[in-house]
């Protein structure tokens, strides 16, 4: 399933940046197109979350505290596991699915850290109808968004706004990852993994040889 970049539930990859694949003549590809994680909307969003978390932690959390490193590492894990899973998908859909799940869990950990930050300092957690929360969600529709799209919320504001802005972005990243996980689960159930693909390719090769 392939979605064009910019669609609401864009979780698929384009062909740019993919590895060359082994494709025997007149058969399904043994190693299908994979990689291209930079075109995944989930990866793009987690990259923004990672950059925003680094800035937030450097501004508002003492670098000597474990919390600083834990939050940055959780944000990094969300991004890196999507990339690693994408690269592994050519030979292991199971690994891709597992790593996408790890990314989702890391972002949930990060979300709790930001919520704890607000609660422990008696700062308000914005509801979904908060004016600034709506403003931040609207930016998600920009096709060219990056950390620069949101940098004002993290570099020029007080802790309350920066933490709540991060929470808004994590919710968006989690939504995209949930969509990605459902698509991966469906694909794995319907098409199987590398072992099933290998069996199909061998069967096609034997059938072609028999006809020749």
N, C-alpha and C positions, 0 to 999 in steps of 0.2 A: 504494500500500500504506500503510495507516494503522494505527499501533499506539497503544494507550492509554498515557498517561503513567504511568511506573512499571514497565512491562514491561522484562525484561532486555535485549532488543535493540531498545529504543524509539529509532528513528532518524527517525521521521516527524514531520510537523507537524500541529498542530490548526488549526482555522480562525481562531483568535483572532489579531488583529493583521495579517491579510492585506490586501493591496491589493484594491480593487474590480477585478473583471475584466470585460473586454469579451466579451460573450456574445451573438452573433447568435441570433435566434429559431430554435429547433429544430435547432441545430447544436452541435457540441462547442465549448467556450470557446476563443477564439483565444489569449488570455493566461490560463493556468490559475491557480488559487490559488497564491500564493508568499509568501515572507517567513515570518513566524511563527518565526524562528530561536530565539527565547527558549524555545520549547517543545521544541526539539531536545535530547535527552539529551547529545549530543556538545557542543553549545554550553554547556550548563549545567556540564558537567565541565571544559571548558577555561576557563570563567570562574573556577571554583574554583582551577584550576592557576595561572592568571594572578595572582589575589589572593595565593595562597600563595607564588608566586615573588617577588613584590614584597616581601613581608614577609621572606622568607628572605634575599634579597640585601641588604636594608637592615640586617639583623642580622649577617650573616656575611661579606659581601664589600664591600670598600672601594669607595665610590661613585666614587672617582677612577680605578678600573680599568675598562678596556673590558669586561671580563667581566660586570660588574654590569649595564651597559646592554644588552649582547648577550643576556643571559639574560632580562631583562625584556621586551625586544623580541621574542624568540622566543616567549615565553609569550603576549604580546599578539597576535602574528601568528596563532597557533593559533586564538584566539578570533575575531579580526576577519575572518579569511578565511572562516570558516564563515558568519558573518553576511552578508558581502558576497556569497558564493555563493548563499545562500538568497534574497537580494533579487534577484539576477540570474536566478534559475531560471525566472521567468515567460517570459522571451524568449530564454534561452540555457542549455540544460541542459549544453552543453559547458563554458561558463564556470563553472557550479556545480561540475561534476566537477573541473575544473582547480583551482579554489580550495580545494576539499576536500582535494585532493592537496597543495597548498601548506601547508595547515594541518597535515596529517599530517607533512610533512617538517620543519616548524618545531618540532613537538613532539618529533620524533626528535633534532633538534639540541639541544633543551633537556634531553632525557633524558641525552644524552652529557655535557652540562655538569655535571649533578648527579653522574653517575658519576665524572667526572674530579675533581670536588671531593672526593669520598670517597677516591679512590685517591691523590691527591696529598698528602692529609693522613694517609694510612695509617689511615683509618677503615673499618670493615667495611661491606660492601654486604649488606643482608639478603637471604636467600633467601626463596622463596615460602612456606616453612613456618615462618618466624620468627614468634614469637607476636605481636609488634606488627604485623607485616605482615598477618597474618590478621585482627587487630583492625581495622585500617584498611580492609581489603577488605570486611569485614562492614558497615561504615557505608554502603557503596554501595547497600544495599537500602532505605535510608531514603528515603521519597518526598519529604521536605521538606529534603533535604540542601542545604547551601550552604557557603561558606567557614567560616561559624560552626561548622559541624559538626566541622571539622578544626582550628580555630584554635589549640587547646591544643598540637597537635603542632608548630606553627610559632612560637608566641609564648612558650611556657613550657618549652621543652626545649632540649637541647644540639644542636650542629650535626649530630651523627650521626643523631639521631632525625628532625630536621627535613628533612635531605636525603633520607633513606630514605623518609619519608612522602611527599615530593614525587614521588619515583620511583614509588611505589605509585599515586599519583593519575594520573601521566602514562601509566602502563601501562593504566589503566582508560580514560582518554580515548582512547588509541590504539586500544584494542579497539573502542570505539564508532565511531570514525572509520573503521576498517577495515570494519565492518559497513555504515556509511553509503556508503562508496565502492563496495562490492559491489552495494548496492541501486541506486545511481545508474548504475553501469555496466550493470546488467541493464535498468533502465528505458530508458536511452538506446538500447541495442541493440534492444529490443522496440518502443519507441514513437517513436524518433527525437527530433529537437529541434524548434526553432521553425519551421524551413523545412518540415519534414514536416507539422507541425500546420497551418501556413498553407495548405498544399496541400489537406489534408483539409477544412478549413473552407470554402475556395473551392469545392471539389468538391460539398460538401453544399449550399452556397448555390445553385450552378448547377442542381443536381438539384431543389431545392425550387422554383426559378423555373420550370424546365421543366414540373413537375407543375402549377403554378398556371396 
